[in-house]
């Protein structure tokens, strides 16, 4: 009986009631001005950058009349506020414009790139969650200073190593020297997981491992810090004094450390989807990062705007999902 009473105050059950419905609705309303602000910043910064998008695709001897006609076709001859309002209206209707370089719709360019990046990001985040949480728990629960310091050192190295440098080193080692893994590109199956073969998986290994390095270090340090902090709290000593089994105490500590760790996990996933431009460029992975790099190099404003706004909206929605899930698991973090 005492064992049950000792653990009652530390459990976080998944709760979903009328207050949660109101909280989710309020958080959804909060995201609308955030997304609107993202569109303004995205549109303004891209247009304020130096360079002429039309001049990048026209020959040098193009007449002024041809340049004016093309600018009028894309709406670049109007004031920026007017351009923004027209662009926002099209985006709300699902029309992100037409790419200057390929003459294809932006959504047809962005959709497969997002799918490719999602495949890479999900694989990388699966690896980073598995290894990061395992190493963090190992360091947090270990009473050996050697284990704690080893995991901390690994996490610091993982956070400090630049993505692009690690990617190039892995290409040199595994593709050039050992000839064991392909250096660039995707397999023939693309994002069709059901058709995956050994060749497709081999193309995914190097970029996924490279992309998972930093999140693994971040999660390992965060989990270790949270578990160590919870272990020092008085209720853990009370549970030990009541004679609760070690496995039950472990579960109570993990449950109390879970909410902030979930927030970090959500942020890391969103950053992986939007921050893989260097890794995708190194491995020639046809995702959003590779597409952004090409759009920047060719000054393709419609394609650049469409890609950035899709990634930004995904980042905002991911944070919203993590916030709601964190509040459902631990109502203490719910804002009044």
N, C-alpha and C positions, 0 to 999 in steps of 0.2 A: 504493500500500500504506500509506503514512504517513497519507494522508487518511482511510482507513478506521479505522486505529488511533486517530486523533485524536478521532473522534466516538463511539468505543465507550462511553466512560464516562459519556456524557451522555444516552443514550437511555432512555426509559421505555416499555417494551412492556407491553401489556395482559396481565397474568398471572392465571390462575385455576387454582389447584391445591388440594390437600387442606388446606393451611394457610388458604387463602382460605375454604373451606367452613366450617372451624372458626371463623374470624374472623367470618363473616357470622352463623353461629348464635349466637355469643357476643353480637354486637351486637343481634340480635333479642331475646335474653333481657334485655339491658339496657334495651330500650325498654319492657318490660312494667311495671316499677315506675315508670318515667317517666310512662307513660300513666295508671297508677293514681293517681299524685300529681296529674296534671292534672285528673282527674275530681274528686278531693277539693277542690282549690283552686277549680275551676269551680263546683261545687255549693255550697261554703261561702260564697264571695264573693257569689254571686247571692242567696242566702237571707239574708245579713247586710245587704244593701242595704235602705234604708228604703222603706216603702210596703207596701200590701196588694194582692197580685195579684187576689184575689177582689173586693175593694172597687172595683177599677177597672172591672169589667164589670157589677156589680150596681147597681140604682138605689139612691138614698140612703134610700128608705123601705123597703128590704128588711128583712124580719123577721130576728131573731137565729136562728130555727130554720132558715130558708132558707140563711143564711150558713154555719151549722154543717153543714148537709147537703152543701153544695157543697164546703166544706173537707174533709169526710170523703171525698167522692167523689174528690178529687184527692190525698188523703193528707196534706194540710197540717195536720191536727189531731194528728199524731204527732210525737214528738221528732225532731230533725234527724238523729241517727245512724240511726234506723230509716228515715226518709225516704231517706237516702242509700243504704243497703243495698238497699232495695226498688227505688230508681231504677237503681242499678248493675246489679242482677239483670235488670231489664227491658232495659237498654241492651245487656248481653251477649247477650240473646236477640233483639236487633234492634228492640226496641220503645222508642222515645224518648218515648212519651207522646202526649198529645192537646193541641193548642193551646187555650188558654182563650178566645181571641178568635174563632177561626174554627171551632172544634169539629172540625177535621180533624186527622189524625195528623201529628205533627211531621215524620216522614220524608217525607210527601207535600208538605210545605211547604218542607223543606230541600233535597230532591233537585233540583228545577228551579232553585232559587236557586244551588246549587253549580255546576250546569251553566252557568248564565249568567255567574257569576263566573269560572269556568274559561275560558270563551270570551274574556272581557275580559282576564284575566290572561295567557293564552297569547299573545294578540295584543300586549299591552303588553310582555311579556318578550321576544318576538321582536324588537320594535322596539328595546328597550333593549339586548339582547345584540348586535344588529347594529351600532347606532351607538356604544354604549359601548365594545365591544371594538375597533372600527375606530379610534375617536378615541384610545383608550388606546395602541394599537400605533403610530399615527401620531406621538403625542407621545413615546412611549418610544424609537422608533427615529430620530426626527428630531434632527439636530444643530443645527437652527435654534432659537434661544431664543424667537423670536416664535411659532413653531408650538407649542412646549411651553407657553408662558405662555397662549396663546389657548385651548388645550384645557383647561388647568387652570382658567382663569377660567370657562369654560363649565360645567365640572364643578361648581365651587363654587356657581355660580348655580343650576344644576339641583338640587343637594342642598338649597339654602337656601330655594327657593321653596315655599311651602305648597301642597299639592295642591288644597285647596278654593278658594284664591284664584286659582290658575292656571286651574282649571276655570271659574270664574265669568267671568274675563277672556276666555277662549276662547269662551264662550257669547255674551258681549256682542259680540265682534269678528265671529265667523263666523256666528252665528245671527241676532243682532239687527241688526247694521250691514250685513253683506255678504249675508245671506240665502242662504248657500251650503251650510250644513250644518244638520241638525236639532239642536235644543237638548237634548231629553230623550227617554227611552224607547228601545225596541229596534225593529228592523224586524219585518215580519210573519213572517219565517222563523224567528225566535227562535234557538235553538242548532242548528238543522238547517243545517249548512254547505253540504250539497249543494243546498239550495234558496235559497242566498244570491243576492240581486240587488243592483243598485246602491244601492237604498234601504236595504237591510240594512247594507251596508258603510258608507254615509254616517252611519248611527246609531252605528257603532262607532268612527269616526275620532277624534272629540273626546275621549271618555273614555279611549281607549287611549293617545293621545298624552299626555294629562294624567297618567295613571297611570305612563307609561314615563319621565317626566322624572327623578325621583329615582334609580331604578335605573341609568339611563343615566349620570348624574353619578357614582354610586358605582363603577360598573364602569370608567368612563373613568379615574378617579383610581387605582383599584386596579391595573388593567392597566398603566398608565403606570409606577406605582411598582415593580411586580414586574419588568417588562421592563428598566427602568433598573437595578435591583439585579442582575439576572442578567447584563446587559451588562458590569458592572464586575467580574465574577468572572474568575479567572485562566484558566479553561478556554476562555473566549471569545477571550482574547488568544492562547492556544495554537493554537486553530483558525485564527485569522487568520494567525499565523506559519507554520503548515503549508501555507498557500495554499488552504484550503478555499473553495469558491465562496460568494458572499454569500447565495445562496438557501438553501444547506445550513446556514450559520451561523444564519440567521433561523429555520429549523425547530428547531434545537437550543435556541435561546433560548426559543422559544415552548413547547417541550416541558417545559423546566425551570420555566417560569413558570406552566404550566397547572394543577398541583394546587391551589395556594391560590386561583387564580382560579375554579376549578370550585366550591370551597366557597362562595365569595362569590356565585356565580351561583345555587346552590341555595338559599341563604338569601334572596336577593332574590326568587326565584320564590315561595317559601313566604310571604314577607311580603306580596307582591302579592295572593295569594289571600285572606289573612286581614286585610289592612290597607287594603282599598279602601272602607271604610264611608263616608268623606267624599266620595270621588269618585262613588260610586254614588248617594249622596243628592243631590249637585249635579245629576247628569244623570238622576236618576230611573231608574237602571238596576236592573232587578229581580233583583239578586244577593244574596249573603249579607250584604254590608254594608247594603244597603237593608232586608233582612229583620231584621238585628240592630237597626237604628235603630227600626223599627216595633215590635219586641218590647220594646225598652227603654222606648219611649214609652207602651206599653199595659201594661207590667209583666207580660208573658206569660212566666212563668217556664219552663214546659216548652219553649216554642219557643226561648227564649233559651239554655237549657241545651243543647238539642239542637244548635243552630247553633254555639255556642262549642266544644262537645266535638268536633264533626266537623272544624272548622277546626284545633283543637289537635292532633288525631290526624294530620291531613294534614301539619301542620307537622313533627311528630316523624318521620313516615315519610319525608318529603322529606329531612330531615337525615340519616336513616339511609341512604337511597339515595345521597346525595351522598358520605357518608363511605365507603361500600363502593366506589363508583366511583372515588373519589380514591385509595383504597388499592390498587385493582386496577391503576390507571394508574401509580402511583408507590409501590412497596412500602416505601420509606423511611419513610413516614408511618404504617406499621402499628405499632400498639402491641404491646408484648411481652405 
